[in-house]
Amino acid sequence: MHTISESRFRRLFIVLCALPAVCLIWSGCASPVGEPDAVARKSEPQLIRVPYYSAKMDAERDYFVYLPPGFERQDQWPVILFLHGNGERGNGKDELGYVLKHGPIFEAWCQKQDLPFIIIAPQLPMYDQGEVSYIKDRRPSDIPQRLPEGINPRPWFPHSPEPMQGQLAEEIPAEWESYDFDHDPRGWNTMADEVMGMLDSVLVKYKGDPHRVYLTGLSSGGFGTWYLAAKHPEKFAAIAPVVGLAVPSMMPPLARMPVWAFAGGRDGGVPVGRFYPLLNKLEELGNPEVRFTIEADLGHDTFIRTYMGADLYEWFLTHSN
């Protein structure tokens, strides 16, 4: 039987005692400069209310800015500007929380998806929509929260009893083509200047990357996406209108804009067929990147699936201008 002499044991003991220190030094070399811990930790995400003066409403209002985990560790961040749908309108103060119900800001803040973007989420004023049933009947308890543990239950997909069926292209109604969208009394056009001012401010104050700004919105915010992008195509690297239409005459400024549109196959309010004239017009104009996704089994709630998945966010990050 082999035995270890006392001198050899002492040498082995010294080596073994030194190993943890060597490992600690090695792991410390991999940590960012200035980090006290061996493994650097990301800071927590933040949801900030930013006050501003609304010339349109002649009142102070707020909008949300979401800052991702580890915000302080990058010099610049890509930015998503998110435009909500009709049901999330409010006074920009105690009703601002309704903006959290859907979209990227819901996924990042309430559902704790680690989305590597600054997210800007303004709120449309109520205007004449206060008596619409889904607005009149909403309650503060409907506003989702960021939970200490876990995430919120996913919204229920209200499947239509109508059978799924393919839809051919439809003509855009003549009254739509002749409508003066610049003077719509209740849409995102009414707040366009203020929203673009928010974007410019966030780019400066919160380290936004002006070459990686993405625009998306759902329903009426989907129309707002088309509208703002057509008015300011130089500002956005890519856009994603979700269950929201426009008219072909708005497409020429978007001839080089990467576009990914989303529609619900069972959406009776925003029919699939009416997307084709817009997207075909973009291709006629030579747009090299037009994507169209139809969620055939879903209706207007297609936006839930769109924003909960990773594909859209990954696609955004492949674009810059």
Backbone bond lengths (Angstrom), bond angles and torsions (degrees), N, CA, C in turn:
res aa  C-N    CA-C-N  psi(-1)  N-CA   C-N-CA  omega(-1)  CA-C   N-CA-C  phi
1 M - - - 1.460 - - 1.513 108.84 -
2 H 1.367 115.82 134.58 1.457 120.12 -178.48 1.523 109.82 -85.68
3 T 1.320 116.47 140.27 1.469 122.05 175.65 1.509 109.09 -122.96
4 I 1.339 116.27 154.20 1.464 122.05 178.86 1.508 108.26 -97.50
5 S 1.355 115.81 124.72 1.462 119.06 179.66 1.518 110.01 -67.28
6 E 1.316 116.45 160.52 1.466 121.76 -178.24 1.511 111.06 -59.87
7 S 1.345 118.14 -40.16 1.469 119.91 -178.37 1.523 110.72 -67.63
8 R 1.353 114.97 -42.03 1.465 117.62 178.04 1.521 111.11 -65.24
9 F 1.328 117.47 -37.56 1.468 121.69 179.42 1.526 110.47 -62.02
10 R 1.370 114.51 -42.13 1.471 117.85 -179.95 1.531 111.10 -63.09
11 R 1.374 115.19 -42.34 1.461 117.52 179.81 1.529 111.10 -64.10
12 L 1.328 116.99 -41.66 1.462 121.06 179.15 1.517 111.12 -64.31
13 F 1.333 116.25 -39.99 1.472 121.14 179.65 1.521 110.69 -61.38
14 I 1.340 116.85 -42.64 1.469 121.33 -179.31 1.529 110.35 -63.29
15 V 1.365 115.57 -43.54 1.472 119.22 179.88 1.515 111.27 -63.04
16 L 1.326 118.20 -45.60 1.460 122.09 -178.39 1.520 111.53 -63.87
17 C 1.320 117.12 -38.40 1.462 120.70 178.51 1.521 111.19 -66.68
18 A 1.326 116.19 -31.31 1.464 119.45 -178.04 1.515 112.66 -76.99
19 L 1.355 118.74 -22.82 1.456 121.13 -174.56 1.531 113.87 -58.75
20 P 1.348 120.85 -45.74 1.471 118.96 179.65 1.516 112.71 -58.21
21 A 1.350 116.62 -38.81 1.460 119.36 -179.98 1.513 111.09 -65.45
22 V 1.361 115.92 -40.80 1.459 119.40 178.12 1.519 110.40 -62.78
23 C 1.352 116.70 -43.90 1.461 120.57 179.83 1.520 110.86 -62.50
24 L 1.350 116.99 -39.39 1.454 121.02 179.59 1.515 110.78 -64.05
25 I 1.349 116.62 -42.86 1.460 119.92 178.31 1.518 110.07 -63.01
26 W 1.336 118.15 -41.62 1.464 121.73 -178.91 1.519 111.07 -63.92
27 S 1.330 116.67 -47.44 1.462 118.70 -179.61 1.512 110.89 -66.69
28 G 1.344 116.26 -31.64 1.463 118.51 177.81 1.509 112.00 -66.50
29 C 1.333 117.42 -30.39 1.456 120.19 179.10 1.516 111.23 -64.83
30 A 1.350 117.55 -26.06 1.460 120.74 -178.52 1.518 112.25 -83.90
31 S 1.340 118.51 -10.17 1.454 122.12 -178.17 1.512 110.71 -82.55
32 P 1.344 117.64 149.31 1.453 119.93 176.60 1.517 111.54 -59.74
33 V 1.324 116.16 149.63 1.460 120.97 178.81 1.518 109.38 -59.41
34 G 1.325 115.92 133.20 1.451 120.25 177.42 1.512 113.90 92.18
35 E 1.347 118.57 -9.25 1.458 120.47 177.97 1.520 109.55 -78.35
36 P 1.327 119.03 125.25 1.461 120.58 -179.88 1.520 112.49 -73.46
37 D 1.340 117.51 -23.90 1.449 120.40 -178.01 1.519 110.19 -92.89
38 A 1.352 115.01 156.99 1.457 119.12 177.40 1.525 110.59 -64.79
39 V 1.344 117.49 -35.08 1.458 122.43 179.44 1.528 108.35 -114.24
40 A 1.334 115.82 118.51 1.460 120.18 -178.84 1.529 110.30 -67.75
41 R 1.312 116.00 142.15 1.455 120.89 179.44 1.521 109.87 -114.97
42 K 1.338 115.45 139.83 1.458 119.82 176.38 1.519 109.80 -71.60
43 S 1.337 115.78 145.72 1.456 119.16 172.00 1.528 109.07 -70.27
44 E 1.304 116.58 160.88 1.454 121.73 -179.90 1.525 110.33 -72.84
45 P 1.337 117.43 151.64 1.465 119.53 174.53 1.528 110.50 -66.58
46 Q 1.315 115.68 159.64 1.458 121.17 -179.10 1.525 110.19 -130.99
47 L 1.325 116.07 144.33 1.463 122.37 171.81 1.525 106.88 -118.46
48 I 1.317 116.07 115.11 1.464 122.20 -172.52 1.517 109.66 -112.49
49 R 1.324 116.00 134.10 1.468 121.19 169.60 1.526 107.40 -90.06
50 V 1.309 116.73 121.79 1.465 120.88 -179.47 1.528 108.39 -109.12
51 P 1.320 118.31 117.09 1.471 120.36 179.07 1.525 111.21 -81.07
52 Y 1.311 116.07 149.50 1.462 121.44 174.86 1.519 108.46 -154.38
53 Y 1.311 115.73 161.75 1.463 119.86 176.34 1.520 109.04 -91.62
54 S 1.339 116.68 124.42 1.461 122.15 178.44 1.521 109.21 -93.67
55 A 1.318 116.31 111.58 1.466 120.10 176.61 1.524 110.08 -66.10
56 K 1.337 116.55 -35.09 1.456 120.62 -179.40 1.517 111.41 -61.21
57 M 1.324 117.28 -43.28 1.460 121.91 -175.98 1.521 112.23 -100.13
58 D 1.346 117.33 -5.46 1.465 122.41 -177.60 1.529 110.40 51.52
59 A 1.323 115.09 50.16 1.472 120.68 -177.35 1.519 108.52 -159.36
60 E 1.335 115.00 158.86 1.463 119.29 172.34 1.518 108.75 -78.33
61 R 1.313 116.19 133.28 1.460 123.50 176.15 1.531 108.43 -131.28
62 D 1.323 116.32 167.88 1.456 121.84 177.25 1.521 109.58 -120.67
63 Y 1.320 115.65 158.93 1.453 121.70 167.21 1.519 107.77 -137.72
64 F 1.332 116.33 160.71 1.457 121.18 -179.04 1.525 111.07 -91.48
65 V 1.333 114.96 142.06 1.454 122.46 166.58 1.523 107.13 -127.86
66 Y 1.323 115.55 121.32 1.465 121.53 176.62 1.517 108.73 -98.43
67 L 1.342 116.14 130.48 1.462 122.18 176.19 1.530 108.48 -111.16
68 P 1.325 118.03 128.97 1.466 120.97 -172.35 1.524 112.92 -75.27
69 P 1.330 117.50 167.09 1.470 120.68 175.35 1.529 110.27 -57.41
70 G 1.335 115.32 140.49 1.456 120.00 179.27 1.515 113.69 73.01
71 F 1.321 117.25 23.44 1.465 121.79 -174.92 1.527 112.63 -53.33
72 E 1.319 117.27 -39.30 1.467 121.08 -174.34 1.526 112.45 -72.93
73 R 1.315 118.06 -10.54 1.467 120.95 -173.05 1.527 113.94 -93.82
74 Q 1.342 117.88 1.75 1.458 121.12 176.80 1.523 109.49 -125.30
75 D 1.330 115.75 147.02 1.461 120.37 178.35 1.519 111.92 -76.55
76 Q 1.323 117.38 -31.53 1.456 121.65 179.22 1.521 110.14 -143.86
77 W 1.337 115.01 150.73 1.457 121.41 -179.90 1.522 110.22 -129.82
78 P 1.335 117.53 143.78 1.461 119.20 170.05 1.529 110.17 -65.22
79 V 1.317 116.00 155.61 1.469 122.17 -172.73 1.527 109.95 -126.99
80 I 1.335 116.37 135.12 1.461 122.43 169.59 1.523 108.07 -111.56
81 L 1.307 116.53 125.49 1.466 122.43 170.51 1.524 106.77 -98.95
82 F 1.337 116.67 118.17 1.465 122.22 -174.50 1.527 110.62 -112.57
83 L 1.339 115.42 128.50 1.461 122.26 178.65 1.529 109.19 -110.82
84 H 1.316 116.99 118.32 1.466 122.17 -175.78 1.532 111.56 -74.31
85 G 1.329 114.96 175.16 1.462 121.86 178.01 1.515 112.39 -90.75
86 N 1.327 115.93 -175.96 1.464 121.18 -172.12 1.525 113.12 -62.27
87 G 1.323 117.03 -33.11 1.457 120.14 -173.33 1.512 115.77 -75.62
88 E 1.344 117.93 -6.62 1.462 120.56 -175.97 1.535 112.83 -106.93
89 R 1.310 117.03 15.45 1.467 121.25 177.89 1.525 110.91 -61.60
90 G 1.338 115.68 163.45 1.453 118.47 176.04 1.510 112.57 175.37
91 N 1.323 114.56 -172.24 1.466 121.05 -172.85 1.525 113.37 -87.46
92 G 1.334 117.69 4.08 1.455 119.70 178.22 1.514 113.74 71.84
93 K 1.295 117.28 11.09 1.471 122.09 177.76 1.529 109.22 -128.32
94 D 1.359 117.35 -102.32 1.460 118.37 -177.32 1.527 112.74 -72.11
95 E 1.347 117.78 -10.25 1.462 120.80 177.36 1.538 112.51 -101.18
96 L 1.313 117.40 2.97 1.462 119.93 -177.07 1.525 112.22 -62.51
97 G 1.320 117.40 -28.68 1.458 120.94 -177.43 1.514 114.51 -58.13
98 Y 1.344 117.65 -24.45 1.464 119.28 179.71 1.526 111.83 -61.85
99 V 1.321 117.57 -22.73 1.460 121.56 177.60 1.531 111.21 -62.59
100 L 1.325 117.53 -21.92 1.461 121.72 -178.17 1.530 113.47 -78.53
101 K 1.316 118.38 -3.01 1.463 120.13 -171.90 1.525 113.75 -69.56
102 H 1.329 117.46 -28.82 1.459 120.06 -174.66 1.524 110.40 -144.40
103 G 1.319 114.16 170.63 1.458 119.90 169.14 1.510 114.95 86.46
104 P 1.330 116.70 -171.88 1.474 120.90 -178.11 1.519 113.57 -58.78
105 I 1.332 117.18 -34.23 1.466 118.33 -177.70 1.533 110.80 -71.57
106 F 1.324 117.58 -32.99 1.466 121.09 173.44 1.529 110.18 -64.86
107 E 1.333 115.76 -44.51 1.461 119.52 -178.22 1.525 111.95 -66.14
108 A 1.329 116.60 -41.94 1.468 119.89 -176.66 1.519 111.68 -74.71
109 W 1.324 117.67 -47.06 1.467 120.28 -173.22 1.531 112.23 -86.44
110 C 1.314 117.42 -51.37 1.462 119.87 -174.01 1.528 112.71 -83.08
111 Q 1.333 116.67 -35.56 1.467 119.93 -177.86 1.530 113.01 -98.73
112 K 1.326 116.60 -0.44 1.468 123.36 171.78 1.529 113.62 61.84
113 Q 1.333 116.38 29.29 1.463 118.78 170.29 1.526 108.38 -69.23
114 D 1.304 116.10 135.55 1.469 121.09 -178.99 1.530 108.75 -83.79
115 L 1.328 116.24 74.72 1.462 121.23 -179.06 1.530 108.97 -87.97
116 P 1.325 118.07 123.77 1.470 120.81 -174.62 1.533 113.11 -84.35
117 F 1.318 115.42 56.59 1.458 121.54 -178.41 1.526 110.21 -137.67
118 I 1.323 115.84 149.43 1.458 120.77 156.75 1.523 105.71 -77.44
119 I 1.333 117.72 136.90 1.464 121.20 179.67 1.525 108.69 -121.59
120 I 1.316 116.20 126.76 1.465 122.91 176.98 1.514 107.67 -104.91
121 A 1.337 117.49 128.19 1.462 121.28 -177.67 1.523 109.69 -134.25
122 P 1.331 117.88 94.63 1.460 121.40 175.60 1.524 111.01 -82.46
123 Q 1.336 116.11 175.42 1.467 120.59 179.76 1.525 110.32 -130.95
124 L 1.343 114.52 131.84 1.464 119.76 175.03 1.522 110.29 -73.04
125 P 1.331 118.43 143.61 1.460 120.10 172.56 1.526 111.43 -64.65
126 M 1.304 115.95 164.21 1.454 121.30 -177.75 1.527 111.95 -69.80
127 Y 1.327 116.95 -38.46 1.462 121.75 -173.97 1.531 109.51 51.80
128 D 1.357 117.66 -126.57 1.469 119.95 -175.75 1.526 112.52 -100.77
129 Q 1.346 117.67 20.54 1.461 120.51 -172.72 1.529 114.14 -97.11
130 G 1.314 117.82 5.33 1.454 120.87 -173.76 1.518 114.96 -64.27
131 E 1.310 117.27 -23.58 1.466 120.28 -179.36 1.520 113.46 -94.43
132 V 1.320 117.60 -0.87 1.470 120.00 174.11 1.524 108.00 -62.57
133 S 1.313 117.96 133.19 1.467 121.35 -168.04 1.526 112.72 -56.32
134 Y 1.331 118.13 -45.63 1.463 118.82 -176.00 1.525 112.91 -72.52
135 I 1.319 117.23 -12.19 1.467 120.71 171.83 1.533 109.90 -93.33
136 K 1.312 116.37 -45.33 1.466 121.49 -179.64 1.529 111.98 -59.89
137 D 1.334 116.27 -35.25 1.471 120.43 -174.75 1.529 113.56 -92.53
138 R 1.305 119.45 -2.04 1.464 120.08 -178.82 1.533 110.22 -72.55
139 R 1.319 116.10 157.09 1.457 122.10 -177.73 1.528 109.40 -134.22
140 P 1.352 117.94 152.92 1.469 119.41 176.57 1.515 113.65 -54.43
141 S 1.322 116.81 -28.10 1.465 119.89 178.58 1.528 112.01 -67.03
142 D 1.342 117.21 -13.65 1.464 120.77 177.58 1.531 112.06 -76.41
143 I 1.317 116.65 -15.34 1.465 120.20 -176.08 1.526 109.27 -75.92
144 P 1.323 118.58 121.84 1.471 119.88 179.85 1.523 111.51 -71.23
145 Q 1.314 115.74 152.88 1.454 122.48 -178.71 1.529 109.96 -119.83
146 R 1.303 115.97 160.27 1.465 120.69 169.23 1.524 107.39 -84.32
147 L 1.314 117.28 113.24 1.457 122.12 -173.62 1.525 110.70 -82.44
148 P 1.352 117.54 147.73 1.471 119.78 176.94 1.519 112.39 -58.66
149 E 1.320 116.25 -37.24 1.467 121.59 178.03 1.520 108.87 -131.81
150 G 1.305 117.12 137.15 1.453 120.75 175.90 1.519 113.14 75.63
151 I 1.337 114.88 -168.30 1.457 121.27 -177.61 1.520 109.78 -128.97
152 N 1.323 115.82 174.74 1.461 121.43 178.98 1.532 110.59 -75.13
153 P 1.334 116.97 150.24 1.473 118.32 172.23 1.526 109.42 -58.59
154 R 1.319 116.69 142.82 1.450 120.59 178.75 1.527 110.09 -68.39
155 P 1.345 116.93 142.56 1.471 118.59 175.94 1.520 110.49 -59.23
156 W 1.308 114.77 148.24 1.459 121.31 179.27 1.523 109.38 -76.88
157 F 1.323 116.60 136.98 1.458 120.72 176.04 1.529 108.61 -87.04
158 P 1.323 118.83 108.13 1.475 120.34 -178.42 1.524 111.24 -78.22
159 H 1.324 116.11 84.53 1.464 120.60 -176.33 1.525 111.06 -61.95
160 S 1.317 114.52 136.26 1.457 121.41 179.26 1.520 109.85 -75.39
161 P 1.340 117.40 145.23 1.472 119.19 175.08 1.526 111.72 -74.89
162 E 1.335 116.62 -10.62 1.457 119.68 -179.96 1.532 110.52 -69.31
163 P 1.338 117.58 142.48 1.469 119.52 178.81 1.525 110.89 -69.37
164 M 1.328 116.24 151.64 1.456 120.20 174.55 1.519 109.02 -71.94
165 Q 1.318 116.48 141.07 1.460 120.45 177.53 1.525 109.21 -157.55
166 G 1.310 116.16 145.70 1.449 120.42 177.01 1.524 110.85 -66.64
167 Q 1.326 115.84 148.74 1.457 120.30 -179.60 1.524 109.94 -124.10
168 L 1.320 116.24 132.32 1.447 121.37 177.28 1.526 110.06 -82.23
169 A 1.313 115.36 166.00 1.456 120.59 178.75 1.531 110.62 -61.27
170 E 1.327 115.54 142.10 1.463 122.31 176.58 1.519 109.39 -117.88
171 E 1.290 115.87 151.74 1.451 120.20 173.81 1.534 109.29 -72.41
172 I 1.318 115.78 143.90 1.465 119.69 172.52 1.527 107.78 -71.57
173 P 1.336 118.56 130.64 1.467 119.78 179.90 1.530 111.71 -54.26
174 A 1.325 115.75 141.01 1.464 120.89 -176.90 1.528 111.76 -58.93
175 E 1.325 116.27 -34.96 1.471 118.44 -179.20 1.525 111.78 -67.10
176 W 1.327 117.52 -27.80 1.461 120.16 175.27 1.510 110.54 -67.83
177 E 1.330 116.28 -46.36 1.464 119.96 -177.38 1.519 111.91 -62.12
178 S 1.321 116.86 -32.91 1.461 120.13 -178.17 1.526 113.65 -90.65
179 Y 1.341 116.49 -3.86 1.471 119.71 -176.44 1.529 110.40 -72.35
180 D 1.317 116.21 141.98 1.471 121.86 178.84 1.531 109.07 -88.83
181 F 1.333 115.94 89.38 1.463 120.23 -176.11 1.526 112.52 -68.36
182 D 1.313 117.83 -20.76 1.460 119.87 177.23 1.522 111.92 -66.32
183 H 1.326 116.47 -21.53 1.466 120.44 -176.67 1.522 112.30 -119.74
184 D 1.316 117.30 22.80 1.463 120.29 171.48 1.530 107.46 -59.21
185 P 1.336 118.40 127.39 1.468 119.83 -173.07 1.515 115.69 -76.07
186 R 1.348 118.45 -6.39 1.465 118.59 -173.04 1.524 114.52 -136.72
187 G 1.341 118.61 3.55 1.451 120.61 -173.81 1.524 113.95 -95.43
188 W 1.336 115.19 -176.44 1.464 121.11 -179.61 1.523 112.40 -65.43
189 N 1.339 116.91 -18.81 1.468 119.62 175.59 1.516 111.75 -59.13
190 T 1.342 116.53 -29.52 1.467 119.82 -177.82 1.520 112.42 -69.01
191 M 1.329 116.19 -22.26 1.462 121.09 -177.03 1.529 111.91 -115.20
192 A 1.332 116.71 13.29 1.464 120.22 -172.45 1.522 112.35 -57.89
193 D 1.315 117.31 -47.11 1.469 119.86 -178.25 1.522 111.32 -63.54
194 E 1.326 116.33 -40.48 1.460 119.44 -179.16 1.526 111.48 -68.78
195 V 1.332 116.67 -39.50 1.463 120.16 179.16 1.529 110.47 -64.81
196 M 1.323 116.72 -42.08 1.465 118.81 178.38 1.526 110.92 -66.84
197 G 1.322 117.22 -31.81 1.464 120.29 173.69 1.515 112.15 -64.74
198 M 1.342 116.86 -38.89 1.467 120.75 175.69 1.525 110.08 -60.43
199 L 1.322 115.89 -45.48 1.454 119.99 -179.91 1.520 111.23 -59.43
200 D 1.307 117.44 -48.05 1.467 120.45 179.94 1.523 111.35 -60.49
201 S 1.321 116.50 -40.06 1.467 120.80 -179.85 1.519 111.23 -65.74
202 V 1.329 117.12 -44.40 1.465 120.90 -178.35 1.520 110.73 -65.76
203 L 1.323 117.43 -38.60 1.463 120.12 178.70 1.523 111.20 -57.32
204 V 1.327 116.56 -36.27 1.464 121.21 -178.59 1.526 111.66 -82.80
205 K 1.330 116.78 -48.99 1.466 120.97 -171.26 1.528 113.99 -79.31
206 Y 1.332 116.81 -26.35 1.467 119.18 -173.41 1.527 113.20 -122.33
207 K 1.308 116.95 25.74 1.470 121.94 171.83 1.526 112.75 62.11
208 G 1.330 117.13 38.34 1.451 119.92 176.73 1.522 110.94 -74.98
209 D 1.313 116.01 146.32 1.468 121.72 179.00 1.527 108.47 -90.11
210 P 1.330 119.22 112.56 1.471 120.66 -177.01 1.516 113.36 -66.43
211 H 1.324 118.55 -14.42 1.462 121.59 178.99 1.523 112.79 -92.60
212 R 1.338 116.58 -5.16 1.464 120.67 179.65 1.526 109.31 -133.02
213 V 1.326 114.93 66.78 1.463 122.05 177.39 1.524 107.81 -112.89
214 Y 1.324 116.53 126.41 1.463 122.26 -175.03 1.522 109.34 -121.39
215 L 1.327 115.67 144.42 1.465 121.75 -175.30 1.520 109.12 -122.22
216 T 1.328 116.38 129.88 1.456 121.10 176.32 1.518 109.34 -149.27
217 G 1.330 115.09 153.94 1.455 120.28 177.96 1.510 109.56 -164.05
218 L 1.335 115.57 161.98 1.459 119.86 -176.83 1.526 110.74 -119.03
219 S 1.323 115.30 143.06 1.462 123.02 177.78 1.530 110.27 57.36
220 S 1.335 118.15 -118.12 1.468 118.22 177.33 1.522 110.85 -62.75
221 G 1.330 116.73 -27.04 1.459 120.12 173.25 1.517 111.98 -73.33
222 G 1.347 117.11 -22.08 1.449 120.66 172.08 1.521 110.55 -68.36
223 F 1.340 116.11 -43.29 1.465 118.18 173.40 1.525 109.97 -61.97
224 G 1.342 116.52 -42.40 1.465 119.74 178.18 1.518 112.35 -58.42
225 T 1.336 116.49 -32.39 1.466 121.00 177.39 1.523 110.39 -64.13
226 W 1.339 116.70 -49.64 1.469 119.95 176.28 1.534 110.47 -57.25
227 Y 1.325 115.77 -45.74 1.466 121.11 -174.09 1.529 111.72 -64.04
228 L 1.331 116.58 -52.24 1.470 119.66 -177.85 1.522 111.69 -64.55
229 A 1.336 116.36 -39.57 1.465 119.24 -179.96 1.519 110.97 -65.07
230 A 1.344 117.73 -38.39 1.459 120.84 178.91 1.527 111.37 -68.08
231 K 1.324 116.83 -31.97 1.464 120.94 179.53 1.524 112.12 -79.01
232 H 1.344 116.40 -30.63 1.470 120.85 -175.02 1.534 110.71 -135.55
233 P 1.332 118.55 58.64 1.469 118.96 -175.44 1.525 113.52 -63.50
234 E 1.322 116.95 -23.84 1.470 119.66 -178.78 1.525 112.55 -71.85
235 K 1.318 117.27 -14.30 1.468 121.30 -175.87 1.525 113.62 -84.88
236 F 1.335 117.28 -21.94 1.460 119.46 -167.48 1.526 111.39 -118.41
237 A 1.331 114.81 139.53 1.463 121.12 178.45 1.523 111.92 -86.86
238 A 1.346 117.70 -23.88 1.462 122.96 178.47 1.518 107.89 -168.59
239 I 1.346 116.07 154.91 1.468 120.09 179.40 1.523 109.87 -133.41
240 A 1.351 114.97 155.84 1.467 120.71 179.25 1.527 109.11 -142.52
241 P 1.343 117.76 89.64 1.468 120.15 173.54 1.527 110.10 -77.95
242 V 1.331 116.31 129.77 1.461 121.76 -175.48 1.529 108.54 -117.01
243 V 1.332 116.48 123.65 1.474 124.52 -176.54 1.529 111.63 42.05
244 G 1.310 116.25 44.20 1.462 122.24 178.20 1.520 110.49 -140.18
245 L 1.338 116.80 133.21 1.459 122.40 -175.24 1.521 111.97 -103.81
246 A 1.320 114.40 171.46 1.463 123.15 171.98 1.527 106.21 -146.73
247 V 1.324 117.77 -156.32 1.466 121.62 177.91 1.526 108.27 -129.58
248 P 1.321 118.31 151.48 1.471 120.97 -176.95 1.523 113.95 -57.70
249 S 1.322 117.95 -30.20 1.464 119.81 -178.34 1.521 112.82 -66.46
250 M 1.342 117.14 -14.13 1.464 121.02 177.82 1.521 112.71 -87.04
251 M 1.338 118.20 -5.85 1.456 121.49 -169.71 1.534 116.05 -79.45
252 P 1.341 121.58 -29.83 1.475 119.06 -174.22 1.520 116.02 -51.08
253 P 1.348 121.26 -40.89 1.475 118.48 178.26 1.530 113.54 -65.57
254 L 1.336 116.89 -12.97 1.465 121.13 -177.10 1.530 112.04 -102.46
255 A 1.309 116.50 18.86 1.464 121.17 -175.16 1.520 113.35 -61.48
256 R 1.332 117.86 -22.71 1.467 121.26 179.01 1.528 112.34 -119.51
257 M 1.311 116.33 11.33 1.463 120.93 -177.64 1.526 110.95 -87.23
258 P 1.348 119.87 124.02 1.462 120.13 170.63 1.531 110.35 -61.95
259 V 1.332 115.58 126.01 1.469 121.72 -175.39 1.512 109.43 -127.94
260 W 1.332 116.14 131.90 1.458 121.45 170.21 1.525 106.90 -126.47
261 A 1.322 116.30 108.69 1.458 121.63 -179.74 1.524 110.05 -100.39
262 F 1.337 115.60 149.68 1.463 122.02 -178.84 1.528 109.34 -129.51
263 A 1.337 115.52 138.41 1.462 120.90 178.50 1.520 109.60 -139.79
264 G 1.337 115.32 157.62 1.464 121.20 176.56 1.521 109.83 -102.93
265 G 1.329 116.44 130.02 1.456 120.03 -178.54 1.513 113.72 -62.87
266 R 1.330 117.05 -24.57 1.458 121.67 -179.79 1.528 112.31 -107.75
267 D 1.322 116.39 19.97 1.465 121.14 -178.42 1.524 109.26 -84.02
268 G 1.332 116.03 104.26 1.463 120.36 179.43 1.512 113.72 -75.90
269 G 1.341 117.03 -22.55 1.458 120.14 -177.74 1.511 113.73 -84.29
270 V 1.339 116.04 -32.57 1.470 121.51 179.91 1.529 106.46 -127.50
271 P 1.335 117.15 81.88 1.473 120.64 -170.91 1.528 113.22 -63.72
272 V 1.319 115.11 141.11 1.457 121.68 178.23 1.522 111.32 -53.41
273 G 1.339 116.48 -43.41 1.455 120.72 -173.68 1.510 114.56 -58.59
274 R 1.326 117.28 -24.50 1.465 119.95 -177.03 1.521 113.38 -84.28
275 F 1.347 116.55 -5.35 1.463 119.28 173.77 1.530 111.03 -76.70
276 Y 1.325 116.77 -31.35 1.466 119.72 -172.37 1.525 113.90 -60.05
277 P 1.348 120.09 -43.26 1.463 118.07 178.17 1.533 113.07 -58.34
278 L 1.337 117.35 -34.75 1.466 120.48 178.94 1.521 110.83 -69.03
279 L 1.313 115.78 -49.23 1.462 120.68 -174.77 1.528 111.25 -71.37
280 N 1.334 116.35 -37.10 1.461 119.08 175.58 1.525 111.18 -64.90
281 K 1.328 116.41 -36.14 1.463 119.62 177.04 1.521 110.53 -63.22
282 L 1.322 117.02 -41.83 1.464 120.35 178.04 1.529 110.96 -60.23
283 E 1.316 116.25 -42.46 1.462 118.94 179.33 1.532 111.18 -67.87
284 E 1.329 117.14 -36.58 1.467 120.38 175.63 1.525 110.80 -60.61
285 L 1.323 115.90 -34.12 1.464 121.21 -179.60 1.530 112.08 -78.68
286 G 1.322 116.65 -3.56 1.458 120.40 178.12 1.509 114.56 91.72
287 N 1.329 117.87 14.66 1.461 119.88 178.49 1.535 109.28 -61.23
288 P 1.336 117.64 122.56 1.465 120.25 -174.64 1.519 114.24 -81.88
289 E 1.329 118.14 -9.98 1.468 118.93 -176.00 1.525 110.62 -142.49
290 V 1.324 114.45 90.74 1.466 122.04 176.32 1.520 107.33 -120.27
291 R 1.318 116.27 117.07 1.468 121.27 177.25 1.523 108.45 -112.71
292 F 1.339 115.50 147.67 1.464 120.21 177.39 1.518 108.52 -142.69
293 T 1.320 116.43 120.23 1.459 122.49 178.76 1.520 109.26 -114.30
294 I 1.316 116.47 127.09 1.468 122.94 175.70 1.517 108.24 -111.49
295 E 1.312 116.45 119.40 1.464 121.18 173.26 1.524 106.72 -88.77
296 A 1.342 116.52 90.63 1.457 121.75 -168.71 1.524 112.95 -61.76
297 D 1.334 117.67 -28.67 1.462 120.83 -176.60 1.517 113.59 -87.68
298 L 1.331 117.60 -4.71 1.459 120.78 -175.23 1.521 111.63 -114.54
299 G 1.320 115.09 163.81 1.451 121.44 175.88 1.520 110.47 -105.94
300 H 1.336 115.68 -134.66 1.460 119.95 -177.85 1.522 112.27 -65.14
301 D 1.336 115.77 -20.46 1.461 121.22 -179.81 1.521 112.62 -76.77
302 T 1.306 117.75 10.36 1.472 121.89 175.82 1.519 112.12 -50.26
303 F 1.336 116.21 -30.87 1.470 119.20 -177.49 1.528 112.51 -60.69
304 I 1.322 118.21 -26.39 1.471 120.09 179.82 1.523 109.49 -61.99
305 R 1.341 115.94 -50.24 1.460 120.04 -179.29 1.526 111.43 -67.32
306 T 1.330 116.20 -38.35 1.469 120.13 -178.68 1.515 111.50 -57.96
307 Y 1.331 116.32 -48.69 1.463 120.02 -173.67 1.522 113.94 -83.92
308 M 1.324 118.34 -20.10 1.466 118.67 -179.87 1.525 112.15 -80.18
309 G 1.322 117.89 -19.64 1.451 121.44 179.22 1.513 112.15 -85.29
310 A 1.331 115.47 171.50 1.469 120.70 -177.71 1.519 113.35 -94.23
311 D 1.342 117.60 -16.64 1.469 120.21 -170.15 1.520 113.16 -58.31
312 L 1.319 117.22 -46.34 1.466 119.86 -176.35 1.523 111.00 -62.48
313 Y 1.320 117.01 -44.83 1.467 120.70 -177.95 1.531 111.05 -65.23
314 E 1.321 116.18 -40.01 1.465 119.69 177.70 1.529 110.58 -65.35
315 W 1.325 116.78 -39.17 1.467 121.19 177.90 1.522 111.22 -63.44
316 F 1.331 116.18 -44.33 1.468 119.19 177.47 1.538 110.09 -52.50
317 L 1.312 116.63 -46.77 1.456 120.75 -172.40 1.534 113.73 -69.19
318 T 1.320 116.72 -9.56 1.475 119.10 175.63 1.529 111.86 -85.46
319 H 1.352 117.27 0.12 1.461 120.72 -175.09 1.527 112.12 -121.22
320 S 1.296 115.46 142.12 1.465 122.95 172.28 1.521 107.87 -149.60
321 N 1.315 116.25 162.46 1.474 118.91 177.83 1.515 111.09 -133.18
